[in-house]
Amino acid sequence: MVLKGSECFLKKENGATLLDISGGHFLEAFTYILGPIDTVFATVVLQHPSSQVLNFDGTPTGDVISADGPSQVVVSGTLKSGAVMSLHWRTGKKKPANVKAAPPLVWVIDEMKGSIRIESNNPLAAFVAVYEPTQLWVNGDEVKVDDDGKTNEGRSWEEYLKGEGAGDYPDLQHAVQIKSIVDAIWRSAEGRVRITL
Protein backbone atom coordinates (compact mmCIF):
# COMPACT_ATOMS: atom_id res chain seq x y z
CA MET A 1 0.00 0.00 0.00
CA VAL A 2 1.16 3.50 -0.77
CA LEU A 3 -0.36 6.89 -0.01
CA LYS A 4 -1.61 8.91 -2.96
CA GLY A 5 1.17 11.29 -4.00
CA SER A 6 3.90 8.94 -2.73
CA GLU A 7 3.93 6.57 -5.68
CA CYS A 8 7.46 7.72 -6.64
CA PHE A 9 8.83 5.76 -3.65
CA LEU A 10 8.00 2.48 -5.40
CA LYS A 11 10.21 3.02 -8.47
CA LYS A 12 13.96 2.41 -8.28
CA GLU A 13 14.66 4.87 -11.11
CA ASN A 14 13.39 7.72 -8.90
CA GLY A 15 16.11 7.11 -6.29
CA ALA A 16 13.54 7.26 -3.49
CA THR A 17 13.09 3.61 -2.51
CA LEU A 18 13.07 2.05 0.94
CA LEU A 19 16.86 1.72 0.74
CA ASP A 20 17.51 5.20 -0.65
CA ILE A 21 15.31 7.17 1.76
CA SER A 22 14.61 5.15 4.92
CA GLY A 23 17.92 3.32 4.72
CA GLY A 24 19.86 6.50 3.99
CA HIS A 25 18.34 8.38 6.91
CA PHE A 26 18.94 5.48 9.27
CA LEU A 27 22.54 5.12 8.06
CA GLU A 28 23.07 8.81 8.84
CA ALA A 29 22.34 8.20 12.53
CA PHE A 30 23.99 4.76 12.53
CA THR A 31 27.35 6.02 11.23
CA TYR A 32 27.20 9.15 13.38
CA ILE A 33 26.85 7.00 16.50
CA LEU A 34 28.93 3.93 15.61
CA GLY A 35 31.43 5.25 13.08
CA PRO A 36 32.24 4.58 9.43
CA ILE A 37 31.26 1.42 7.58
CA ASP A 38 34.04 -0.68 6.04
CA THR A 39 32.27 -3.49 4.15
CA VAL A 40 28.72 -4.36 3.06
CA PHE A 41 27.05 -7.47 1.67
CA ALA A 42 23.42 -6.90 0.76
CA THR A 43 20.25 -8.57 -0.43
CA VAL A 44 17.31 -6.57 -1.75
CA VAL A 45 14.00 -8.30 -2.45
CA LEU A 46 10.82 -7.11 -4.13
CA GLN A 47 7.99 -9.06 -2.49
CA HIS A 48 5.15 -6.78 -3.54
CA PRO A 49 5.39 -6.02 -7.30
CA SER A 50 2.20 -3.97 -7.16
CA SER A 51 0.74 -1.65 -4.59
CA GLN A 52 -2.73 -0.38 -3.81
CA VAL A 53 -2.94 3.42 -3.65
CA LEU A 54 -4.64 4.84 -0.55
CA ASN A 55 -6.15 8.21 0.24
CA PHE A 56 -4.80 10.01 3.30
CA ASP A 57 -7.72 8.67 5.35
CA GLY A 58 -6.63 5.11 4.51
CA THR A 59 -9.40 4.35 2.04
CA PRO A 60 -8.42 2.81 -1.32
CA THR A 61 -8.43 5.07 -4.37
CA GLY A 62 -9.07 2.07 -6.60
CA ASP A 63 -5.68 2.46 -8.29
CA VAL A 64 -3.05 -0.25 -8.24
CA ILE A 65 0.45 0.60 -9.49
CA SER A 66 3.49 -1.50 -10.28
CA ALA A 67 6.59 -1.32 -8.11
CA ASP A 68 10.22 -2.28 -8.68
CA GLY A 69 11.79 -0.83 -5.53
CA PRO A 70 12.65 -3.35 -2.82
CA SER A 71 10.25 -4.24 -0.02
CA GLN A 72 13.05 -5.84 2.03
CA VAL A 73 16.71 -4.82 2.37
CA VAL A 74 19.19 -6.88 4.39
CA VAL A 75 22.78 -5.69 4.90
CA SER A 76 25.60 -7.31 6.80
CA GLY A 77 29.16 -6.13 7.05
CA THR A 78 31.75 -4.52 9.24
CA LEU A 79 32.55 -1.10 10.59
CA LYS A 80 36.03 0.43 10.33
CA SER A 81 36.33 -0.27 14.08
CA GLY A 82 36.04 -4.00 13.35
CA ALA A 83 32.52 -4.31 14.77
CA VAL A 84 30.06 -6.51 12.88
CA MET A 85 26.73 -5.06 11.72
CA SER A 86 23.47 -6.59 10.58
CA LEU A 87 20.68 -4.33 9.28
CA HIS A 88 17.19 -5.16 8.01
CA TRP A 89 14.62 -2.74 6.61
CA ARG A 90 11.20 -3.88 5.47
CA THR A 91 7.98 -2.45 4.19
CA GLY A 92 4.84 -3.92 2.76
CA LYS A 93 1.34 -4.82 3.63
CA LYS A 94 -0.31 -3.54 6.79
CA LYS A 95 -0.53 -6.21 9.46
CA PRO A 96 -3.95 -7.24 10.79
CA ALA A 97 -4.86 -5.76 14.20
CA ASN A 98 -4.79 -9.20 15.84
CA VAL A 99 -1.17 -9.87 14.76
CA LYS A 100 1.61 -8.97 17.20
CA ALA A 101 4.65 -7.91 15.21
CA ALA A 102 7.96 -6.33 16.11
CA PRO A 103 7.94 -2.54 16.37
CA PRO A 104 8.99 -0.65 13.21
CA LEU A 105 12.35 0.12 14.85
CA VAL A 106 14.34 -2.36 16.93
CA TRP A 107 18.00 -1.37 17.20
CA VAL A 108 20.31 -3.46 19.37
CA ILE A 109 23.91 -2.44 19.99
CA ASP A 110 25.89 -5.20 21.72
CA GLU A 111 29.46 -4.78 22.88
CA MET A 112 31.86 -5.97 25.56
CA LYS A 113 30.44 -3.73 28.32
CA GLY A 114 26.80 -4.52 27.68
CA SER A 115 23.82 -4.03 25.44
CA ILE A 116 21.63 -1.11 24.37
CA ARG A 117 18.18 -1.77 22.88
CA ILE A 118 16.22 1.03 21.24
CA GLU A 119 12.62 0.68 20.01
CA SER A 120 9.95 2.83 18.45
CA ASN A 121 6.37 2.09 17.40
CA ASN A 122 6.29 5.06 15.03
CA PRO A 123 5.71 3.81 11.44
CA LEU A 124 8.43 6.27 10.30
CA ALA A 125 10.88 5.20 13.01
CA ALA A 126 13.73 4.61 10.54
CA PHE A 127 13.94 8.40 10.31
CA VAL A 128 15.66 8.58 13.70
CA ALA A 129 16.86 12.10 12.91
CA VAL A 130 13.23 13.25 13.01
CA TYR A 131 11.28 10.67 15.01
CA GLU A 132 12.96 9.81 18.27
CA PRO A 133 12.84 6.27 19.61
CA THR A 134 10.23 5.77 22.32
CA GLN A 135 11.88 3.09 24.47
CA LEU A 136 15.46 2.48 25.61
CA TRP A 137 17.01 -0.38 27.58
CA VAL A 138 20.58 -0.61 28.86
CA ASN A 139 21.66 -4.12 29.88
CA GLY A 140 18.00 -5.17 30.02
CA ASP A 141 16.88 -2.31 32.29
CA GLU A 142 14.47 0.21 30.80
CA VAL A 143 15.81 3.75 30.96
CA LYS A 144 13.43 6.70 30.91
CA VAL A 145 14.71 9.46 28.68
CA ASP A 146 13.63 12.97 29.57
CA ASP A 147 11.65 14.62 26.79
CA ASP A 148 13.12 18.06 26.28
CA GLY A 149 10.63 18.85 23.52
CA LYS A 150 13.34 18.80 20.85
CA THR A 151 13.92 16.39 18.01
CA ASN A 152 17.28 15.11 16.85
CA GLU A 153 16.82 17.29 13.79
CA GLY A 154 16.24 20.33 16.02
CA ARG A 155 19.36 19.51 18.03
CA SER A 156 21.37 19.37 14.80
CA TRP A 157 20.13 22.86 13.88
CA GLU A 158 21.16 24.14 17.31
CA GLU A 159 24.64 22.73 16.73
CA TYR A 160 24.77 24.27 13.25
CA LEU A 161 23.94 27.69 14.67
CA LYS A 162 27.08 27.53 16.82
CA GLY A 163 29.03 28.20 13.64
CA GLU A 164 31.43 26.32 11.41
CA GLY A 165 33.87 24.21 13.37
CA ALA A 166 32.06 24.83 16.66
CA GLY A 167 28.94 22.69 16.33
CA ASP A 168 28.54 18.93 15.98
CA TYR A 169 26.16 18.25 13.09
CA PRO A 170 26.02 16.30 9.82
CA ASP A 171 27.26 18.25 6.82
CA LEU A 172 27.48 17.84 3.05
CA GLN A 173 30.56 15.63 3.37
CA HIS A 174 28.60 13.30 5.66
CA ALA A 175 25.72 13.25 3.15
CA VAL A 176 28.13 12.24 0.37
CA GLN A 177 29.47 9.44 2.59
CA ILE A 178 25.92 8.18 3.22
CA LYS A 179 25.15 8.27 -0.51
CA SER A 180 28.30 6.22 -1.19
CA ILE A 181 27.17 3.63 1.38
CA VAL A 182 23.71 3.40 -0.21
CA ASP A 183 25.31 3.03 -3.66
CA ALA A 184 27.62 0.29 -2.30
CA ILE A 185 24.60 -1.56 -0.90
CA TRP A 186 22.89 -1.41 -4.31
CA ARG A 187 26.08 -2.65 -6.05
CA SER A 188 26.47 -5.45 -3.53
CA ALA A 189 22.88 -6.62 -3.96
CA GLU A 190 22.95 -6.40 -7.75
CA GLY A 191 26.33 -8.14 -8.09
CA ARG A 192 25.88 -10.47 -5.12
CA VAL A 193 29.31 -9.45 -3.87
CA ARG A 194 30.86 -7.97 -0.77
CA ILE A 195 31.83 -4.32 -1.28
CA THR A 196 34.63 -2.57 0.58
CA LEU A 197 34.05 1.15 0.98
Secondary structure by P-SEA (a helix, b strand, c coil): ccccccccccccccccccccaaaaaaaaaaaaaccccccccccccccccbbbbbccccccccbbbbbccccbbbbbbbccccbbbbbbbbccccccccccccccbbbbbbcccbbbbbbbccccccccccccccccccccbbbbbbcccccaaaaaaaaaaccccccccccaaaaaaaaaaaaaaaaaaaacccccc
